[in-house]
Amino acid sequence: MIAVDTSVIASLWVPNDMEELAYQVLRKDPDWVAPLLWRSELRNVLALCLRKNILEISTVLLSMQEAEQLMESNAYEVNSTQVLHLVHNSSCSSYDCEFVCLADDLGIKLVSFDKQVCSEFTEIAVHPEKFVN
């Protein structure tokens, strides 16, 4: 089991150069978890793709449905106090710290394309390249 942030989840559906790496992560460990926040963040990414005419509405709707199927019941609440302590001790956003918090609580790695998260939380967060190798 690994925690993944929205950058990894979105890479499976949004055109980008990290798609193959995200699929390698999925093949290595298909048991993904994330805080409840992932849905809202992915909706925002897909909305941006829709508004910029990168994806059509039918693709956006299907992408969200497939992502929800992948993550199914693997979304968790996180403790606000823990998240805010992580925010206080880093320069990461509270959104990013929710993913770090969940991984820390479960004693698992967080796989993220976010370089800042990976550099500030070296014991918890790992870039997908490092994870698959």
A tleap script that builds the chain and sets N, CA, C and O, in Angstrom:
source leaprc.protein.ff14SB
mol = sequence {
  NMET ILE ALA VAL ASP THR SER VAL ILE ALA
  SER LEU TRP VAL PRO ASN ASP MET GLU GLU
  LEU ALA TYR GLN VAL LEU ARG LYS ASP PRO
  ASP TRP VAL ALA PRO LEU LEU TRP ARG SER
  GLU LEU ARG ASN VAL LEU ALA LEU CYS LEU
  ARG LYS ASN ILE LEU GLU ILE SER THR VAL
  LEU LEU SER MET GLN GLU ALA GLU GLN LEU
  MET GLU SER ASN ALA TYR GLU VAL ASN SER
  THR GLN VAL LEU HIE LEU VAL HIE ASN SER
  SER CYS SER SER TYR ASP CYS GLU PHE VAL
  CYS LEU ALA ASP ASP LEU GLY ILE LYS LEU
  VAL SER PHE ASP LYS GLN VAL CYS SER GLU
  PHE THR GLU ILE ALA VAL HIE PRO GLU LYS
  PHE VAL CASN
}
set mol.1.N position { 0.839 -1.182 0.000 }
set mol.1.CA position { 0.000 0.000 0.000 }
set mol.1.C position { 0.883 1.244 0.000 }
set mol.1.O position { 1.869 1.324 0.733 }
set mol.2.N position { 0.508 2.217 -0.840 }
set mol.2.CA position { 1.189 3.508 -0.885 }
set mol.2.C position { 0.150 4.619 -0.923 }
set mol.2.O position { -0.974 4.435 -1.393 }
set mol.3.N position { 0.556 5.768 -0.419 }
set mol.3.CA position { -0.256 6.967 -0.600 }
set mol.3.C position { 0.233 7.630 -1.880 }
set mol.3.O position { 1.432 7.655 -2.160 }
set mol.4.N position { -0.690 8.159 -2.644 }
set mol.4.CA position { -0.336 8.908 -3.851 }
set mol.4.C position { -1.037 10.249 -3.788 }
set mol.4.O position { -2.138 10.365 -3.251 }
set mol.5.N position { -0.392 11.255 -4.341 }
set mol.5.CA position { -1.073 12.547 -4.365 }
set mol.5.C position { -1.746 12.739 -5.712 }
set mol.5.O position { -1.643 11.892 -6.600 }
set mol.6.N position { -2.416 13.831 -5.849 }
set mol.6.CA position { -3.213 14.078 -7.044 }
set mol.6.C position { -2.350 14.182 -8.297 }
set mol.6.O position { -2.825 13.891 -9.395 }
set mol.7.N position { -1.107 14.587 -8.154 }
set mol.7.CA position { -0.239 14.662 -9.327 }
set mol.7.C position { -0.052 13.290 -9.960 }
set mol.7.O position { 0.021 13.171 -11.183 }
set mol.8.N position { 0.026 12.263 -9.138 }
set mol.8.CA position { 0.180 10.895 -9.648 }
set mol.8.C position { -1.151 10.394 -10.205 }
set mol.8.O position { -1.197 9.832 -11.300 }
set mol.9.N position { -2.217 10.594 -9.462 }
set mol.9.CA position { -3.539 10.147 -9.916 }
set mol.9.C position { -3.885 10.810 -11.249 }
set mol.9.O position { -4.291 10.131 -12.192 }
set mol.10.N position { -3.727 12.110 -11.331 }
set mol.10.CA position { -4.086 12.855 -12.543 }
set mol.10.C position { -3.254 12.421 -13.738 }
set mol.10.O position { -3.736 12.453 -14.870 }
set mol.11.N position { -2.027 12.021 -13.506 }
set mol.11.CA position { -1.151 11.624 -14.612 }
set mol.11.C position { -1.674 10.429 -15.387 }
set mol.11.O position { -1.259 10.203 -16.524 }
set mol.12.N position { -2.570 9.667 -14.800 }
set mol.12.CA position { -3.149 8.525 -15.504 }
set mol.12.C position { -4.196 8.963 -16.524 }
set mol.12.O position { -4.513 8.203 -17.438 }
set mol.13.N position { -4.738 10.171 -16.387 }
set mol.13.CA position { -5.835 10.610 -17.251 }
set mol.13.C position { -5.586 11.910 -17.996 }
set mol.13.O position { -6.229 12.164 -19.015 }
set mol.14.N position { -4.692 12.718 -17.524 }
set mol.14.CA position { -4.435 14.017 -18.143 }
set mol.14.C position { -3.200 13.901 -19.027 }
set mol.14.O position { -2.172 13.388 -18.586 }
set mol.15.N position { -3.287 14.370 -20.265 }
set mol.15.CA position { -2.126 14.285 -21.158 }
set mol.15.C position { -0.904 14.977 -20.552 }
set mol.15.O position { -0.940 16.166 -20.233 }
set mol.16.N position { 0.175 14.210 -20.401 }
set mol.16.CA position { 1.410 14.742 -19.827 }
set mol.16.C position { 2.550 13.787 -20.131 }
set mol.16.O position { 2.335 12.703 -20.673 }
set mol.17.N position { 3.745 14.187 -19.788 }
set mol.17.CA position { 4.901 13.344 -20.052 }
set mol.17.C position { 5.235 12.411 -18.889 }
set mol.17.O position { 6.264 11.737 -18.916 }
set mol.18.N position { 4.393 12.367 -17.889 }
set mol.18.CA position { 4.629 11.508 -16.725 }
set mol.18.C position { 3.694 10.307 -16.684 }
set mol.18.O position { 3.743 9.521 -15.738 }
set mol.19.N position { 2.857 10.155 -17.681 }
set mol.19.CA position { 1.853 9.096 -17.698 }
set mol.19.C position { 2.473 7.699 -17.537 }
set mol.19.O position { 2.012 6.909 -16.713 }
set mol.20.N position { 3.500 7.401 -18.310 }
set mol.20.CA position { 4.106 6.064 -18.248 }
set mol.20.C position { 4.680 5.794 -16.867 }
set mol.20.O position { 4.551 4.684 -16.351 }
set mol.21.N position { 5.305 6.783 -16.269 }
set mol.21.CA position { 5.857 6.622 -14.921 }
set mol.21.C position { 4.748 6.371 -13.903 }
set mol.21.O position { 4.918 5.555 -12.997 }
set mol.22.N position { 3.624 7.054 -14.037 }
set mol.22.CA position { 2.489 6.824 -13.132 }
set mol.22.C position { 1.974 5.393 -13.285 }
set mol.22.O position { 1.629 4.750 -12.293 }
set mol.23.N position { 1.921 4.892 -14.513 }
set mol.23.CA position { 1.493 3.501 -14.729 }
set mol.23.C position { 2.498 2.505 -14.156 }
set mol.23.O position { 2.111 1.433 -13.694 }
set mol.24.N position { 3.775 2.848 -14.184 }
set mol.24.CA position { 4.786 1.980 -13.564 }
set mol.24.C position { 4.576 1.903 -12.058 }
set mol.24.O position { 4.728 0.838 -11.458 }
set mol.25.N position { 4.229 3.031 -11.451 }
set mol.25.CA position { 3.926 3.057 -10.016 }
set mol.25.C position { 2.723 2.156 -9.746 }
set mol.25.O position { 2.734 1.367 -8.801 }
set mol.26.N position { 1.698 2.273 -10.568 }
set mol.26.CA position { 0.478 1.476 -10.405 }
set mol.26.C position { 0.776 -0.018 -10.539 }
set mol.26.O position { 0.232 -0.829 -9.790 }
set mol.27.N position { 1.630 -0.380 -11.483 }
set mol.27.CA position { 1.990 -1.794 -11.654 }
set mol.27.C position { 2.807 -2.309 -10.462 }
set mol.27.O position { 2.643 -3.452 -10.037 }
set mol.28.N position { 3.676 -1.465 -9.937 }
set mol.28.CA position { 4.506 -1.895 -8.802 }
set mol.28.C position { 3.670 -2.071 -7.538 }
set mol.28.O position { 3.871 -3.022 -6.783 }
set mol.29.N position { 2.726 -1.147 -7.310 }
set mol.29.CA position { 1.859 -1.242 -6.139 }
set mol.29.C position { 0.493 -0.653 -6.483 }
set mol.29.O position { 0.330 0.568 -6.473 }
set mol.30.N position { -0.483 -1.496 -6.787 }
set mol.30.CA position { -1.807 -1.005 -7.186 }
set mol.30.C position { -2.728 -0.628 -6.020 }
set mol.30.O position { -3.867 -0.216 -6.240 }
set mol.31.N position { -2.244 -0.766 -4.795 }
set mol.31.CA position { -3.053 -0.462 -3.617 }
set mol.31.C position { -2.780 0.978 -3.196 }
set mol.31.O position { -1.913 1.241 -2.363 }
set mol.32.N position { -3.541 1.916 -3.790 }
set mol.32.CA position { -3.338 3.337 -3.570 }
set mol.32.C position { -4.338 3.887 -2.562 }
set mol.32.O position { -5.506 3.499 -2.547 }
set mol.33.N position { -3.855 4.802 -1.716 }
set mol.33.CA position { -4.720 5.533 -0.788 }
set mol.33.C position { -4.406 7.020 -0.909 }
set mol.33.O position { -3.329 7.414 -1.357 }
set mol.34.N position { -5.380 7.838 -0.497 }
set mol.34.CA position { -5.219 9.293 -0.516 }
set mol.34.C position { -6.219 9.903 0.453 }
set mol.34.O position { -7.211 9.265 0.805 }
set mol.35.N position { -5.969 11.128 0.886 }
set mol.35.CA position { -6.979 11.802 1.706 }
set mol.35.C position { -8.186 12.163 0.839 }
set mol.35.O position { -8.083 12.211 -0.386 }
set mol.36.N position { -9.299 12.411 1.463 }
set mol.36.CA position { -10.524 12.755 0.739 }
set mol.36.C position { -10.320 13.907 -0.249 }
set mol.36.O position { -11.013 13.986 -1.264 }
set mol.37.N position { -9.401 14.767 0.039 }
set mol.37.CA position { -9.101 15.929 -0.780 }
set mol.37.C position { -8.782 15.577 -2.240 }
set mol.37.O position { -8.977 16.415 -3.121 }
set mol.38.N position { -8.306 14.380 -2.510 }
set mol.38.CA position { -7.871 14.033 -3.867 }
set mol.38.C position { -8.972 14.271 -4.895 }
set mol.38.O position { -8.695 14.712 -6.010 }
set mol.39.N position { -10.218 13.982 -4.527 }
set mol.39.CA position { -11.321 14.150 -5.488 }
set mol.39.C position { -11.471 15.609 -5.928 }
set mol.39.O position { -11.586 15.896 -7.119 }
set mol.40.N position { -11.468 16.500 -4.982 }
set mol.40.CA position { -11.615 17.923 -5.308 }
set mol.40.C position { -10.428 18.416 -6.133 }
set mol.40.O position { -10.602 19.186 -7.077 }
set mol.41.N position { -9.244 17.978 -5.782 }
set mol.41.CA position { -8.073 18.391 -6.549 }
set mol.41.C position { -8.124 17.854 -7.975 }
set mol.41.O position { -7.798 18.574 -8.919 }
set mol.42.N position { -8.527 16.603 -8.140 }
set mol.42.CA position { -8.613 16.047 -9.484 }
set mol.42.C position { -9.713 16.748 -10.286 }
set mol.42.O position { -9.536 17.029 -11.471 }
set mol.43.N position { -10.837 17.027 -9.646 }
set mol.43.CA position { -11.887 17.774 -10.341 }
set mol.43.C position { -11.349 19.108 -10.848 }
set mol.43.O position { -11.680 19.535 -11.954 }
set mol.44.N position { -10.534 19.752 -10.053 }
set mol.44.CA position { -9.962 21.038 -10.433 }
set mol.44.C position { -9.006 20.887 -11.622 }
set mol.44.O position { -9.025 21.709 -12.538 }
set mol.45.N position { -8.184 19.857 -11.610 }
set mol.45.CA position { -7.267 19.587 -12.722 }
set mol.45.C position { -8.069 19.322 -13.999 }
set mol.45.O position { -7.759 19.865 -15.060 }
set mol.46.N position { -9.091 18.492 -13.886 }
set mol.46.CA position { -9.915 18.171 -15.054 }
set mol.46.C position { -10.687 19.397 -15.555 }
set mol.46.O position { -10.869 19.574 -16.760 }
set mol.47.N position { -11.134 20.233 -14.629 }
set mol.47.CA position { -11.825 21.470 -15.024 }
set mol.47.C position { -10.886 22.375 -15.817 }
set mol.47.O position { -11.294 22.982 -16.807 }
set mol.48.N position { -9.652 22.462 -15.391 }
set mol.48.CA position { -8.662 23.264 -16.109 }
set mol.48.C position { -8.440 22.706 -17.518 }
set mol.48.O position { -8.361 23.464 -18.485 }
set mol.49.N position { -8.342 21.389 -17.626 }
set mol.49.CA position { -8.177 20.753 -18.939 }
set mol.49.C position { -9.388 21.007 -19.830 }
set mol.49.O position { -9.255 21.188 -21.040 }
set mol.50.N position { -10.546 21.017 -19.226 }
set mol.50.CA position { -11.776 21.282 -19.963 }
set mol.50.C position { -11.801 22.727 -20.466 }
set mol.50.O position { -12.107 22.979 -21.631 }
set mol.51.N position { -11.484 23.651 -19.600 }
set mol.51.CA position { -11.514 25.074 -19.953 }
set mol.51.C position { -10.451 25.453 -20.982 }
set mol.51.O position { -10.643 26.373 -21.776 }
set mol.52.N position { -9.334 24.737 -20.960 }
set mol.52.CA position { -8.266 25.011 -21.925 }
set mol.52.C position { -8.403 24.171 -23.197 }
set mol.52.O position { -7.519 24.165 -24.055 }
set mol.53.N position { -9.530 23.466 -23.297 }
set mol.53.CA position { -9.804 22.610 -24.462 }
set mol.53.C position { -8.741 21.537 -24.683 }
set mol.53.O position { -8.447 21.162 -25.818 }
set mol.54.N position { -8.173 21.051 -23.587 }
set mol.54.CA position { -7.216 19.943 -23.657 }
set mol.54.C position { -7.980 18.630 -23.698 }
set mol.54.O position { -7.586 17.690 -24.389 }
set mol.55.N position { -9.070 18.574 -22.954 }
set mol.55.CA position { -9.937 17.400 -22.919 }
set mol.55.C position { -11.380 17.828 -23.164 }
set mol.55.O position { -11.776 18.942 -22.822 }
set mol.56.N position { -12.155 16.933 -23.756 }
set mol.56.CA position { -13.581 17.183 -23.968 }
set mol.56.C position { -14.359 16.740 -22.733 }
set mol.56.O position { -13.856 15.963 -21.921 }
set mol.57.N position { -15.576 17.232 -22.597 }
set mol.57.CA position { -16.389 16.922 -21.422 }
set mol.57.C position { -16.599 15.427 -21.264 }
set mol.57.O position { -16.577 14.925 -20.140 }
set mol.58.N position { -16.799 14.704 -22.348 }
set mol.58.CA position { -17.010 13.252 -22.239 }
set mol.58.C position { -15.769 12.564 -21.671 }
set mol.58.O position { -15.884 11.622 -20.886 }
set mol.59.N position { -14.593 13.030 -22.063 }
set mol.59.CA position { -13.344 12.466 -21.557 }
set mol.59.C position { -13.146 12.822 -20.088 }
set mol.59.O position { -12.704 11.991 -19.296 }
set mol.60.N position { -13.472 14.050 -19.733 }
set mol.60.CA position { -13.355 14.505 -18.344 }
set mol.60.C position { -14.262 13.675 -17.437 }
set mol.60.O position { -13.845 13.231 -16.368 }
set mol.61.N position { -15.487 13.474 -17.866 }
set mol.61.CA position { -16.433 12.692 -17.057 }
set mol.61.C position { -15.976 11.247 -16.905 }
set mol.61.O position { -16.042 10.679 -15.816 }
set mol.62.N position { -15.516 10.662 -17.994 }
set mol.62.CA position { -15.019 9.282 -17.941 }
set mol.62.C position { -13.767 9.187 -17.082 }
set mol.62.O position { -13.607 8.233 -16.320 }
set mol.63.N position { -12.888 10.157 -17.197 }
set mol.63.CA position { -11.658 10.174 -16.399 }
set mol.63.C position { -11.969 10.207 -14.908 }
set mol.63.O position { -11.377 9.467 -14.123 }
set mol.64.N position { -12.904 11.071 -14.528 }
set mol.64.CA position { -13.271 11.166 -13.108 }
set mol.64.C position { -13.881 9.863 -12.628 }
set mol.64.O position { -13.576 9.399 -11.529 }
set mol.65.N position { -14.738 9.271 -13.442 }
set mol.65.CA position { -15.363 7.999 -13.075 }
set mol.65.C position { -14.308 6.900 -12.906 }
set mol.65.O position { -14.356 6.134 -11.944 }
set mol.66.N position { -13.378 6.827 -13.823 }
set mol.66.CA position { -12.328 5.797 -13.731 }
set mol.66.C position { -11.421 6.032 -12.532 }
set mol.66.O position { -11.011 5.080 -11.868 }
set mol.67.N position { -11.106 7.287 -12.251 }
set mol.67.CA position { -10.276 7.601 -11.085 }
set mol.67.C position { -10.988 7.205 -9.790 }
set mol.67.O position { -10.375 6.653 -8.876 }
set mol.68.N position { -12.279 7.493 -9.724 }
set mol.68.CA position { -13.044 7.119 -8.530 }
set mol.68.C position { -13.108 5.603 -8.383 }
set mol.68.O position { -13.095 5.089 -7.264 }
set mol.69.N position { -13.177 4.890 -9.490 }
set mol.69.CA position { -13.159 3.419 -9.418 }
set mol.69.C position { -11.807 2.924 -8.925 }
set mol.69.O position { -11.740 2.001 -8.112 }
set mol.70.N position { -10.729 3.532 -9.413 }
set mol.70.CA position { -9.392 3.135 -8.980 }
set mol.70.C position { -9.216 3.357 -7.478 }
set mol.70.O position { -8.695 2.499 -6.766 }
set mol.71.N position { -9.654 4.513 -7.017 }
set mol.71.CA position { -9.444 4.861 -5.616 }
set mol.71.C position { -10.549 4.308 -4.715 }
set mol.71.O position { -10.377 4.235 -3.499 }
set mol.72.N position { -11.665 3.924 -5.296 }
set mol.72.CA position { -12.841 3.360 -4.646 }
set mol.72.C position { -12.996 3.806 -3.202 }
set mol.72.O position { -13.329 4.964 -2.952 }
set mol.73.N position { -12.769 2.933 -2.269 }
set mol.73.CA position { -12.962 3.286 -0.853 }
set mol.73.C position { -11.622 3.538 -0.171 }
set mol.73.O position { -11.475 3.306 1.029 }
set mol.74.N position { -10.664 4.009 -0.930 }
set mol.74.CA position { -9.320 4.219 -0.393 }
set mol.74.C position { -9.021 5.682 -0.096 }
set mol.74.O position { -7.870 6.111 -0.169 }
set mol.75.N position { -10.055 6.448 0.238 }
set mol.75.CA position { -9.888 7.849 0.611 }
set mol.75.C position { -10.178 7.994 2.096 }
set mol.75.O position { -11.157 7.453 2.608 }
set mol.76.N position { -9.320 8.727 2.775 }
set mol.76.CA position { -9.390 8.809 4.226 }
set mol.76.C position { -9.443 10.245 4.736 }
set mol.76.O position { -8.935 11.170 4.103 }
set mol.77.N position { -10.069 10.402 5.892 }
set mol.77.CA position { -10.013 11.659 6.641 }
set mol.77.C position { -8.609 11.792 7.223 }
set mol.77.O position { -7.952 10.792 7.516 }
set mol.78.N position { -8.161 13.016 7.385 }
set mol.78.CA position { -6.889 13.256 8.070 }
set mol.78.C position { -7.135 14.215 9.229 }
set mol.78.O position { -8.110 14.966 9.242 }
set mol.79.N position { -6.247 14.171 10.180 }
set mol.79.CA position { -6.371 14.976 11.381 }
set mol.79.C position { -5.871 16.399 11.133 }
set mol.79.O position { -4.718 16.597 10.751 }
set mol.80.N position { -6.734 17.380 11.349 }
set mol.80.CA position { -6.384 18.779 11.086 }
set mol.80.C position { -5.195 19.252 11.910 }
set mol.80.O position { -4.351 19.995 11.410 }
set mol.81.N position { -5.122 18.831 13.161 }
set mol.81.CA position { -4.008 19.233 14.015 }
set mol.81.C position { -2.689 18.732 13.454 }
set mol.81.O position { -1.709 19.476 13.409 }
set mol.82.N position { -2.658 17.478 13.027 }
set mol.82.CA position { -1.432 16.920 12.434 }
set mol.82.C position { -1.066 17.658 11.150 }
set mol.82.O position { 0.100 17.979 10.921 }
set mol.83.N position { -2.067 17.925 10.317 }
set mol.83.CA position { -1.809 18.627 9.057 }
set mol.83.C position { -1.215 20.002 9.340 }
set mol.83.O position { -0.235 20.396 8.708 }
set mol.84.N position { -1.796 20.726 10.276 }
set mol.84.CA position { -1.313 22.074 10.571 }
set mol.84.C position { 0.074 22.069 11.202 }
set mol.84.O position { 0.842 23.009 10.997 }
set mol.85.N position { 0.411 21.034 11.962 }
set mol.85.CA position { 1.785 20.907 12.466 }
set mol.85.C position { 2.758 20.687 11.313 }
set mol.85.O position { 3.857 21.243 11.313 }
set mol.86.N position { 2.363 19.884 10.338 }
set mol.86.CA position { 3.211 19.673 9.160 }
set mol.86.C position { 3.377 20.977 8.375 }
set mol.86.O position { 4.466 21.273 7.882 }
set mol.87.N position { 2.308 21.744 8.261 }
set mol.87.CA position { 2.371 23.048 7.583 }
set mol.87.C position { 3.342 23.962 8.317 }
set mol.87.O position { 4.179 24.623 7.702 }
set mol.88.N position { 3.218 23.991 9.636 }
set mol.88.CA position { 4.066 24.855 10.465 }
set mol.88.C position { 5.551 24.523 10.310 }
set mol.88.O position { 6.402 25.411 10.363 }
set mol.89.N position { 5.849 23.253 10.120 }
set mol.89.CA position { 7.244 22.808 10.042 }
set mol.89.C position { 7.765 22.661 8.621 }
set mol.89.O position { 8.827 22.076 8.407 }
set mol.90.N position { 7.027 23.189 7.647 }
set mol.90.CA position { 7.463 23.099 6.253 }
set mol.90.C position { 6.990 24.330 5.502 }
set mol.90.O position { 6.328 25.202 6.064 }
set mol.91.N position { 7.334 24.387 4.238 }
set mol.91.CA position { 6.804 25.468 3.389 }
set mol.91.C position { 5.764 24.924 2.411 }
set mol.91.O position { 5.393 25.597 1.449 }
set mol.92.N position { 5.297 23.702 2.666 }
set mol.92.CA position { 4.294 23.061 1.807 }
set mol.92.C position { 2.889 23.550 2.155 }
set mol.92.O position { 2.626 23.996 3.272 }
set mol.93.N position { 2.006 23.456 1.180 }
set mol.93.CA position { 0.623 23.867 1.397 }
set mol.93.C position { -0.087 22.884 2.329 }
set mol.93.O position { 0.374 21.762 2.538 }
set mol.94.N position { -1.192 23.318 2.872 }
set mol.94.CA position { -1.986 22.417 3.713 }
set mol.94.C position { -2.521 21.260 2.878 }
set mol.94.O position { -2.690 20.150 3.383 }
set mol.95.N position { -2.788 21.519 1.598 }
set mol.95.CA position { -3.250 20.445 0.711 }
set mol.95.C position { -2.180 19.357 0.608 }
set mol.95.O position { -2.469 18.172 0.772 }
set mol.96.N position { -0.953 19.772 0.335 }
set mol.96.CA position { 0.145 18.806 0.247 }
set mol.96.C position { 0.346 18.072 1.570 }
set mol.96.O position { 0.608 16.870 1.592 }
set mol.97.N position { 0.222 18.802 2.656 }
set mol.97.CA position { 0.441 18.201 3.973 }
set mol.97.C position { -0.627 17.176 4.333 }
set mol.97.O position { -0.377 16.300 5.161 }
set mol.98.N position { -1.803 17.263 3.733 }
set mol.98.CA position { -2.818 16.223 3.970 }
set mol.98.C position { -2.318 14.872 3.461 }
set mol.98.O position { -2.514 13.851 4.121 }
set mol.99.N position { -1.684 14.859 2.308 }
set mol.99.CA position { -1.157 13.613 1.749 }
set mol.99.C position { -0.004 13.080 2.602 }
set mol.99.O position { 0.090 11.879 2.856 }
set mol.100.N position { 0.869 13.988 3.039 }
set mol.100.CA position { 1.981 13.597 3.910 }
set mol.100.C position { 1.445 13.023 5.212 }
set mol.100.O position { 1.927 11.995 5.688 }
set mol.101.N position { 0.450 13.684 5.786 }
set mol.101.CA position { -0.158 13.257 7.045 }
set mol.101.C position { -0.714 11.838 6.935 }
set mol.101.O position { -0.478 11.004 7.810 }
set mol.102.N position { -1.444 11.570 5.867 }
set mol.102.CA position { -2.034 10.239 5.689 }
set mol.102.C position { -0.949 9.174 5.584 }
set mol.102.O position { -1.034 8.131 6.232 }
set mol.103.N position { 0.061 9.434 4.778 }
set mol.103.CA position { 1.147 8.458 4.630 }
set mol.103.C position { 1.835 8.213 5.967 }
set mol.103.O position { 2.131 7.072 6.322 }
set mol.104.N position { 2.086 9.284 6.702 }
set mol.104.CA position { 2.730 9.164 8.008 }
set mol.104.C position { 1.864 8.366 8.973 }
set mol.104.O position { 2.364 7.488 9.677 }
set mol.105.N position { 0.575 8.663 9.010 }
set mol.105.CA position { -0.341 7.935 9.902 }
set mol.105.C position { -0.380 6.441 9.599 }
set mol.105.O position { -0.445 5.614 10.509 }
set mol.106.N position { -0.338 6.105 8.314 }
set mol.106.CA position { -0.417 4.695 7.923 }
set mol.106.C position { 0.945 4.011 7.888 }
set mol.106.O position { 1.025 2.799 7.694 }
set mol.107.N position { 2.012 4.779 8.075 }
set mol.107.CA position { 3.361 4.205 8.053 }
set mol.107.C position { 3.764 3.712 6.672 }
set mol.107.O position { 4.433 2.688 6.537 }
set mol.108.N position { 3.347 4.456 5.640 }
set mol.108.CA position { 3.641 4.066 4.263 }
set mol.108.C position { 4.301 5.236 3.533 }
set mol.108.O position { 4.368 6.347 4.059 }
set mol.109.N position { 4.779 4.981 2.340 }
set mol.109.CA position { 5.382 6.017 1.514 }
set mol.109.C position { 4.302 6.820 0.795 }
set mol.109.O position { 3.231 6.303 0.475 }
set mol.110.N position { 4.602 8.083 0.551 }
set mol.110.CA position { 3.804 8.942 -0.303 }
set mol.110.C position { 4.565 9.081 -1.609 }
set mol.110.O position { 5.717 9.515 -1.617 }
set mol.111.N position { 3.931 8.716 -2.710 }
set mol.111.CA position { 4.541 8.871 -4.031 }
set mol.111.C position { 3.972 10.141 -4.647 }
set mol.111.O position { 2.757 10.303 -4.764 }
set mol.112.N position { 4.875 11.043 -5.041 }
set mol.112.CA position { 4.460 12.359 -5.524 }
set mol.112.C position { 5.426 12.885 -6.572 }
set mol.112.O position { 6.634 12.667 -6.482 }
set mol.113.N position { 4.885 13.584 -7.572 }
set mol.113.CA position { 5.714 14.291 -8.537 }
set mol.113.C position { 6.155 15.648 -7.996 }
set mol.113.O position { 6.986 16.318 -8.609 }
set mol.114.N position { 5.612 16.052 -6.866 }
set mol.114.CA position { 5.901 17.367 -6.290 }
set mol.114.C position { 7.299 17.365 -5.662 }
set mol.114.O position { 7.533 16.728 -4.635 }
set mol.115.N position { 8.212 18.084 -6.295 }
set mol.115.CA position { 9.606 18.100 -5.831 }
set mol.115.C position { 9.748 18.713 -4.441 }
set mol.115.O position { 10.586 18.275 -3.653 }
set mol.116.N position { 8.938 19.719 -4.139 }
set mol.116.CA position { 9.007 20.361 -2.834 }
set mol.116.C position { 8.598 19.380 -1.731 }
set mol.116.O position { 9.266 19.285 -0.701 }
set mol.117.N position { 7.516 18.663 -1.948 }
set mol.117.CA position { 7.058 17.676 -0.965 }
set mol.117.C position { 8.140 16.610 -0.759 }
set mol.117.O position { 8.454 16.243 0.374 }
set mol.118.N position { 8.696 16.126 -1.851 }
set mol.118.CA position { 9.724 15.082 -1.753 }
set mol.118.C position { 10.988 15.578 -1.058 }
set mol.118.O position { 11.648 14.812 -0.356 }
set mol.119.N position { 11.331 16.848 -1.246 }
set mol.119.CA position { 12.548 17.360 -0.608 }
set mol.119.C position { 12.338 17.732 0.855 }
set mol.119.O position { 13.272 17.658 1.652 }
set mol.120.N position { 11.121 18.130 1.213 }
set mol.120.CA position { 10.876 18.527 2.604 }
set mol.120.C position { 10.458 17.364 3.498 }
set mol.120.O position { 10.566 17.453 4.721 }
set mol.121.N position { 9.991 16.298 2.910 }
set mol.121.CA position { 9.547 15.139 3.694 }
set mol.121.C position { 10.243 13.884 3.172 }
set mol.121.O position { 9.593 12.944 2.715 }
set mol.122.N position { 11.562 13.884 3.246 }
set mol.122.CA position { 12.382 12.831 2.639 }
set mol.122.C position { 12.135 11.439 3.224 }
set mol.122.O position { 12.347 10.436 2.542 }
set mol.123.N position { 11.698 11.372 4.459 }
set mol.123.CA position { 11.461 10.059 5.072 }
set mol.123.C position { 10.112 9.471 4.674 }
set mol.123.O position { 9.878 8.275 4.847 }
set mol.124.N position { 9.229 10.305 4.144 }
set mol.124.CA position { 7.872 9.859 3.810 }
set mol.124.C position { 7.616 9.896 2.308 }
set mol.124.O position { 7.092 8.938 1.739 }
set mol.125.N position { 7.987 11.005 1.666 }
set mol.125.CA position { 7.649 11.224 0.260 }
set mol.125.C position { 8.780 10.806 -0.669 }
set mol.125.O position { 9.961 10.989 -0.374 }
set mol.126.N position { 8.382 10.242 -1.792 }
set mol.126.CA position { 9.344 9.793 -2.784 }
set mol.126.C position { 8.796 10.081 -4.181 }
set mol.126.O position { 7.601 9.932 -4.436 }
set mol.127.N position { 9.678 10.492 -5.066 }
set mol.127.CA position { 9.312 10.743 -6.460 }
set mol.127.C position { 9.035 9.390 -7.145 }
set mol.127.O position { 9.689 8.400 -6.819 }
set mol.128.N position { 8.096 9.334 -8.070 }
set mol.128.CA position { 7.785 8.067 -8.744 }
set mol.128.C position { 8.995 7.367 -9.369 }
set mol.128.O position { 9.075 6.139 -9.333 }
set mol.129.N position { 9.938 8.126 -9.942 }
set mol.129.CA position { 11.141 7.507 -10.509 }
set mol.129.C position { 11.904 6.707 -9.470 }
set mol.129.O position { 12.332 5.581 -9.723 }
set mol.130.N position { 12.065 7.294 -8.315 }
set mol.130.CA position { 12.770 6.619 -7.224 }
set mol.130.C position { 11.970 5.426 -6.718 }
set mol.130.O position { 12.540 4.390 -6.378 }
set mol.131.N position { 10.653 5.572 -6.669 }
set mol.131.CA position { 9.799 4.491 -6.177 }
set mol.131.C position { 9.874 3.264 -7.080 }
set mol.131.O position { 9.962 2.140 -6.584 }
set mol.132.N position { 9.840 3.457 -8.378 }
set mol.132.CA position { 9.821 2.305 -9.290 }
set mol.132.C position { 11.201 1.674 -9.444 }
set mol.132.O position { 11.299 0.527 -9.882 }
set mol.133.N position { 12.257 2.384 -9.100 }
set mol.133.CA position { 13.617 1.826 -9.236 }
set mol.133.C position { 14.142 1.274 -7.980 }
set mol.133.O position { 15.267 0.775 -7.949 }
savepdb mol mol.pdb
quit
